[in-house]
């Protein structure tokens, strides 16, 4: 059973609408009426049957906040769902899986390192891979106008998949 959902992103206005922040964007879309408080170097909520966490440590140090929250609530890695961007999936593609490779994602690497475990669930938001730019510039860039136009549909699709998934675990 999932007891903690973690949304990955970077804090700060300059990162708000970037591809790397799709976790935060999704959280703000799906849980817009939920209030958050500060704890664990994160924003978190216990308003639902599961807890929500938005690390404020920047992507590459997300594991710090996740480990603190898991420890505080006495949770295990397999009760954790991480929602993050994924370069290996096309924009609009969503996959949910447990465990698997970290695929070069520094947020996932940080979480795995802090927990000494990568057997957590993941909801992977496809953002596509850049054709010409370097990866760091690409993930920290804004969505294209075409992507922005369909982003609400993408978020709704993910919300439906998340709801269905949470009923099965």
C-alpha positions in Angstrom: 0.0 0.0 0.0 1.3 3.5 -0.9 1.6 5.7 2.2 3.8 8.5 0.8 3.7 10.1 -2.6 6.8 12.2 -3.4 6.7 14.8 -6.3 10.1 15.7 -7.6 11.0 19.2 -8.8 13.1 22.2 -8.0 12.0 25.0 -5.7 12.0 28.6 -7.0 10.2 30.7 -9.6 12.8 30.1 -12.3 12.0 26.4 -12.3 8.2 26.5 -12.0 7.3 25.6 -15.5 10.2 23.5 -16.6 10.2 19.9 -17.7 12.2 18.8 -14.7 9.4 20.1 -12.5 6.6 18.0 -13.9 6.3 16.3 -10.5 5.6 19.6 -8.8 3.3 20.7 -11.7 1.3 17.5 -11.4 1.0 17.9 -7.6 -0.3 21.4 -7.9 -2.8 20.2 -10.6 -4.1 17.1 -8.8 -4.0 18.4 -5.2 -4.7 22.1 -5.8 -7.0 22.3 -2.7 -4.6 20.6 -0.3 -2.7 22.7 2.1 1.0 22.0 2.7 3.2 22.7 5.7 7.0 22.8 5.9 8.9 19.9 7.5 11.7 17.5 6.4 13.2 20.2 4.1 10.0 19.8 2.1 6.4 20.8 1.8 4.2 18.0 3.0 0.6 17.2 3.7 -1.2 14.5 5.8 -4.6 15.6 4.6 -5.3 12.4 2.7 -5.1 8.7 3.4 -1.6 8.9 2.1 1.0 11.6 2.8 2.2 14.0 0.1 5.8 15.4 -0.1 7.4 18.0 -2.3 11.2 18.1 -1.4 12.6 21.7 -1.3 16.2 20.5 -1.4 16.5 20.7 -5.2 16.2 17.7 -7.4 19.7 16.3 -6.9 19.3 16.2 -3.1 15.7 14.9 -2.9 16.8 11.8 -1.0 17.5 13.9 2.1 13.8 15.0 2.4 12.4 11.6 1.4 14.6 9.7 4.0 13.6 12.1 6.8 9.9 11.7 6.0 10.1 7.9 5.7 12.0 7.7 9.0 9.6 10.0 10.8 6.5 8.1 9.7 8.2 4.7 10.0 7.6 3.8 6.4 9.4 1.4 4.1 10.6 2.0 0.5 7.9 -0.2 -1.0 5.2 2.2 0.6 6.7 5.0 -1.5 5.7 6.4 -4.9 8.0 8.9 -6.6 6.5 11.1 -9.4 9.2 12.4 -11.7 10.1 13.4 -15.3 11.7 10.8 -17.6 13.7 11.5 -20.7 13.4 8.0 -22.0 9.6 8.3 -22.5 8.0 10.5 -25.2 6.1 13.6 -24.0 2.6 12.4 -23.1 3.6 8.9 -22.1 3.1 7.7 -18.5 4.4 4.6 -16.9 4.0 3.2 -13.4 6.5 0.6 -12.2 8.2 -0.7 -9.1 12.0 -0.6 -8.9 14.1 -0.7 -12.0 17.0 1.3 -13.2 17.5 4.9 -12.2 18.2 5.9 -15.9 20.6 8.7 -14.9 17.9 10.6 -13.0 19.8 12.5 -10.2 16.7 12.8 -8.1 16.1 9.1 -8.1 19.8 8.4 -7.5 19.7 10.7 -4.5 16.6 8.9 -3.1 18.2 5.5 -3.8 21.4 6.5 -2.1 19.7 7.9 1.0 17.5 4.9 1.4 20.1 2.3 0.3 17.2 0.9 -1.7 15.6 1.5 -5.1 12.6 -0.8 -4.7 10.1 2.0 -4.6 7.2 2.7 -7.0 7.6 5.4 -9.7 5.2 7.3 -11.8 7.3 8.3 -14.8 6.2 11.4 -16.8 7.7 11.3 -20.3 9.3 14.5 -21.3 11.2 13.2 -24.4 14.8 13.5 -25.1 16.4 16.6 -26.7 17.5 16.3 -30.3 20.3 18.9 -30.2 20.5 20.5 -26.7 22.3 19.0 -23.8 20.2 17.2 -21.3 20.7 19.6 -18.4 19.6 22.6 -20.5 16.6 20.6 -21.9 15.2 19.4 -18.5 15.5 22.9 -17.1 13.8 24.6 -20.1 10.1 25.4 -20.4 7.7 23.2 -22.3 7.2 24.1 -26.0 4.0 25.9 -27.0 2.7 22.6 -28.5 3.5 20.8 -25.2 1.9 23.6 -23.1 -1.3 23.2 -25.2 -1.7 19.5 -24.3 -0.2 19.6 -20.8 -3.7 19.8 -19.1 -4.8 16.6 -20.9 -1.5 14.9 -20.0 -2.0 15.9 -16.3 -5.6 14.6 -16.3 -4.5 11.3 -17.9 -1.8 10.9 -15.2 -4.4 11.8 -12.5 -6.7 9.1 -13.7 -3.8 6.5 -13.9 -2.7 7.5 -10.4 -6.2 7.0 -9.0 -6.5 3.6 -10.6 -3.1 2.6 -9.4 -3.7 3.6 -5.8 -6.8 1.4 -5.8 -4.8 -1.6 -6.7 -1.8 -1.4 -4.3 
